[in-house]
């Protein structure tokens, strides 16, 4: 399962409203190769599910990830920070054995 913090939910609602996205759009989360630790997170709005997608709902937010990414994201929480030490979405991933200083890439 992938969960979303309350702070991240607020930001997702705000971004969807600013982009004028209808209810068909959901948050797609993925893992791609790259970054200083080897793997990076990817976030996007999407409106088309793909075969083998894993679908989660946290409240009224639908979150979708491909099966390969889910293997890295299982039990992860998506959070949002707007503090002085960095602004943006952050992943609290218990599967990551190492993360880079910026928090945008990880390794397992």
VEXMARNU-737677 format. One line per 2 residues: number of its first residue (from 0); their letters; for each residue x, y, z of N, C-alpha, C, O. Coordinates in steps of 0.02 Angstrom, whole numbers, plus 50000, padded with zeros to 5 digits. Example, Ala and Ser with C-alpha at 12.3 -4.5 7.8 and 13.67 -1.06 7.14 Angstrom:
residues 2
0 = AS = 50660:49716:50390:50615:49775:50390:50660:49835:50390:50712:49834:50423 ~ 50642:49888:50354:50684:49947:50357:50645:50002:50394:50670:50057:50402;
//
This chain:
residues 108
0 = XX = 50042:49941:50000:50000:50000:50000:50044:50062:50000:50099:50063:50029 ~ 50020:50114:49968:50053:50179:49969:50003:50229:50000:49946:50232:49979;
2 = XX = 50026:50267:50049:49981:50314:50082:50004:50386:50068:50059:50398:50044 ~ 49959:50432:50082:49972:50503:50069:49958:50542:50133:49904:50536:50162;
4 = XX = 50006:50583:50154:49996:50623:50214:49944:50677:50201:49929:50694:50144 ~ 49916:50704:50255:49866:50757:50248:49895:50819:50213:49861:50850:50172;
6 = XX = 49957:50836:50229:49989:50894:50198:49997:50882:50122:49987:50928:50083 ~ 50016:50821:50102:50023:50805:50031:49955:50807:49996:49949:50830:49940;
8 = XX = 49903:50783:50030:49835:50784:50001:49814:50856:49986:49788:50870:49932 ~ 49826:50901:50034:49809:50972:50023:49843:50999:49961:49812:51034:49921;
10 = XX = 49907:50984:49953:49945:51009:49896:49920:50978:49831:49917:51012:49780 ~ 49903:50914:49831:49877:50881:49771:49811:50913:49750:49801:50927:49691;
12 = XX = 49766:50926:49799:49703:50960:49783:49717:51028:49751:49685:51046:49702 ~ 49764:51065:49780:49781:51132:49755:49807:51128:49683:49786:51166:49640;
14 = XX = 49853:51082:49671:49883:51076:49604:49832:51055:49552:49832:51080:49495 ~ 49787:51009:49570:49734:50988:49524:49688:51046:49507:49668:51055:49449;
16 = XX = 49671:51086:49557:49627:51144:49546:49662:51196:49501:49630:51223:49456 ~ 49725:51210:49515:49762:51259:49474:49768:51237:49402:49766:51279:49356;
18 = XX = 49775:51171:49390:49782:51145:49322:49713:51131:49291:49709:51110:49233 ~ 49660:51143:49329:49592:51133:49306:49581:51061:49281:49552:51051:49228;
20 = XX = 49606:51012:49319:49599:50942:49302:49534:50916:49331:49518:50929:49389 ~ 49497:50878:49291:49433:50851:49315:49445:50788:49358:49502:50768:49369;
22 = XX = 49391:50759:49381:49394:50701:49425:49422:50638:49393:49438:50591:49429 ~ 49430:50637:49327:49458:50578:49294:49534:50573:49305:49563:50520:49295;
24 = XX = 49565:50627:49324:49638:50627:49333:49657:50600:49402:49623:50613:49452 ~ 49711:50564:49404:49737:50535:49465:49812:50549:49469:49842:50572:49420;
26 = XX = 49841:50534:49525:49913:50543:49535:49949:50479:49517:49935:50426:49545 ~ 49995:50484:49470:50036:50427:49450:50105:50434:49483:50138:50486:49475;
28 = XX = 50126:50383:49519:50189:50382:49553:50232:50327:49522:50207:50272:49510 ~ 50294:50341:49510:50338:50291:49481:50409:50296:49505:50428:50345:49539;
30 = XX = 50448:50246:49488:50520:50245:49504:50556:50236:49438:50540:50191:49399 ~ 50606:50278:49425:50645:50274:49364:50719:50273:49383:50739:50296:49437;
32 = XX = 50760:50245:49339:50832:50245:49350:50860:50315:49345:50838:50354:49302 ~ 50907:50331:49387:50939:50397:49384:50948:50427:49453:50930:50396:49503;
34 = XX = 50975:50486:49455:50988:50520:49518:51053:50496:49548:51083:50448:49524 ~ 51076:50531:49598:51141:50515:49627:51142:50451:49667:51196:50426:49683;
36 = XX = 51084:50423:49685:51083:50360:49721:51060:50301:49679:51057:50245:49703 ~ 51043:50314:49616:51026:50259:49570:50954:50255:49548:50941:50236:49491;
38 = XX = 50907:50273:49592:50836:50272:49574:50805:50339:49594:50823:50368:49645 ~ 50758:50363:49554:50723:50425:49568:50648:50415:49567:50623:50371:49533;
40 = XX = 50614:50457:49604:50541:50456:49605:50514:50500:49549:50546:50548:49528 ~ 50456:50481:49524:50423:50520:49472:50350:50529:49491:50317:50480:49509;
42 = XX = 50326:50591:49487:50256:50607:49503:50225:50643:49443:50257:50686:49412 ~ 50164:50626:49427:50129:50658:49372:50054:50648:49381:50032:50603:49416;
44 = XX = 50015:50691:49349:49943:50678:49344:49932:50640:49280:49964:50654:49229 ~ 49886:50594:49281:49871:50551:49223:49796:50537:49224:49763:50545:49275;
46 = XX = 49769:50516:49167:49699:50497:49165:49688:50431:49129:49631:50414:49112 ~ 49742:50393:49116:49735:50329:49083:49773:50275:49122:49834:50278:49129;
48 = XX = 49736:50227:49146:49768:50170:49180:49798:50123:49128:49772:50117:49072 ~ 49852:50090:49146:49886:50043:49103:49877:49972:49131:49863:49963:49190;
50 = XX = 49886:49922:49087:49883:49853:49113:49935:49843:49168:49991:49870:49163 ~ 49918:49806:49218:49962:49791:49275:49973:49850:49322:50016:49845:49366;
52 = XX = 49937:49905:49314:49941:49960:49362:49914:49937:49429:49867:49898:49433 ~ 49945:49961:49482:49921:49951:49550:49885:50014:49571:49913:50069:49565;
54 = XX = 49823:50008:49594:49782:50066:49610:49768:50069:49684:49750:50018:49715 ~ 49778:50128:49714:49766:50139:49784:49723:50201:49791:49728:50247:49751;
56 = XX = 49682:50202:49842:49643:50262:49857:49654:50279:49930:49647:50238:49974 ~ 49673:50341:49941:49682:50367:50009:49634:50425:50016:49647:50480:49990;
58 = XX = 49579:50414:50050:49526:50463:50051:49496:50466:49982:49476:50415:49955 ~ 49492:50525:49953:49465:50531:49886:49519:50544:49834:49505:50566:49778;
60 = XX = 49582:50529:49852:49636:50536:49804:49655:50467:49778:49669:50421:49816 ~ 49654:50461:49713:49673:50398:49680:49746:50403:49660:49767:50450:49627;
62 = XX = 49784:50353:49681:49855:50350:49666:49869:50285:49628:49846:50232:49648 ~ 49905:50290:49573:49918:50232:49529:49993:50226:49518:50028:50276:49510;
64 = XX = 50017:50164:49517:50087:50151:49503:50093:50087:49461:50050:50043:49466 ~ 50145:50083:49422:50155:50022:49384:50182:49968:49431:50208:49984:49484;
66 = XX = 50175:49906:49411:50194:49849:49454:50268:49851:49473:50285:49837:49531 ~ 50311:49866:49426:50383:49868:49440:50400:49921:49493:50438:49909:49539;
68 = XX = 50370:49981:49485:50382:50034:49535:50354:50015:49603:50384:50032:49654 ~ 50297:49981:49603:50267:49962:49667:50314:49919:49709:50313:49923:49771;
70 = XX = 50355:49879:49677:50402:49837:49714:50449:49880:49756:50472:49858:49809 ~ 50464:49941:49733:50508:49987:49770:50468:50032:49818:50495:50058:49866;
72 = XX = 50403:50040:49804:50362:50089:49841:50316:50058:49893:50280:50095:49928 ~ 50315:49994:49900:50271:49960:49948:50281:49990:50018:50337:49995:50042;
74 = XX = 50226:50009:50051:50226:50038:50118:50256:50108:50122:50276:50131:50176 ~ 50261:50142:50066:50288:50210:50064:50233:50261:50079:50175:50250:50063;
76 = XX = 50252:50317:50109:50206:50372:50121:50231:50432:50080:50289:50450:50083 ~ 50185:50463:50043:50200:50524:50006:50184:50582:50052:50128:50588:50078;
78 = XX = 50233:50626:50063:50225:50683:50108:50241:50747:50070:50270:50744:50016 ~ 50224:50803:50099:50240:50868:50070:50267:50913:50124:50240:50916:50180;
80 = XX = 50321:50949:50108:50351:50996:50155:50356:51064:50122:50374:51070:50064 ~ 50339:51115:50160:50348:51183:50135:50391:51224:50182:50385:51285:50186;
82 = XX = 50435:51190:50217:50479:51223:50266:50542:51252:50235:50551:51250:50174 ~ 50583:51280:50276:50645:51312:50255:50697:51264:50228:50739:51283:50188;
84 = XX = 50694:51201:50249:50744:51152:50228:50726:51117:50163:50758:51068:50145 ~ 50678:51141:50129:50659:51110:50066:50584:51109:50057:50547:51092:50103;
86 = XX = 50563:51126:49998:50492:51129:49983:50477:51078:49929:50512:51074:49879 ~ 50425:51038:49939:50405:50992:49888:50383:50925:49917:50380:50916:49978;
88 = XX = 50367:50881:49871:50346:50814:49891:50406:50773:49911:50460:50778:49881 ~ 50397:50732:49963:50450:50689:49988:50420:50620:50000:50362:50614:50019;
90 = XX = 50460:50569:49989:50438:50500:49999:50470:50473:50062:50531:50477:50071 ~ 50429:50446:50106:50453:50412:50165:50449:50338:50147:50397:50306:50153;
92 = XX = 50507:50311:50126:50510:50245:50096:50550:50197:50141:50612:50203:50144 ~ 50516:50151:50175:50553:50104:50218:50596:50054:50179:50638:50020:50209;
94 = XX = 50587:50050:50113:50625:50004:50072:50693:50032:50050:50736:49995:50027 ~ 50701:50098:50058:50763:50131:50036:50818:50118:50087:50810:50133:50146;
96 = XX = 50874:50092:50064:50930:50081:50108:50975:50143:50112:51012:50152:50160 ~ 50970:50185:50061:51010:50247:50059:50972:50298:50018:50942:50282:49967;
98 = XX = 50974:50361:50039:50946:50416:50001:50999:50469:49992:51046:50473:50031 ~ 50990:50510:49941:51038:50563:49929:51021:50623:49975:50968:50622:50007;
100 = XX = 51062:50672:49976:51052:50730:50018:50989:50769:50001:50957:50797:50046 ~ 50971:50771:49938:50912:50809:49917:50848:50769:49928:50794:50798:49926;
102 = XX = 50853:50704:49940:50794:50663:49953:50755:50642:49891:50702:50612:49896 ~ 50782:50658:49831:50747:50643:49770:50768:50577:49738:50736:50555:49690;
104 = XX = 50821:50547:49763:50840:50482:49736:50859:50436:49794:50872:50458:49850 ~ 50859:50371:49779:50870:50321:49831:50899:50258:49801:50903:50251:49740;
106 = XX = 50920:50212:49845:50941:50146:49822:50913:50095:49871:50895:50112:49928 ~ 50909:50033:49849:50883:49980:49892:50936:49927:49902:50923:49877:49937;
//
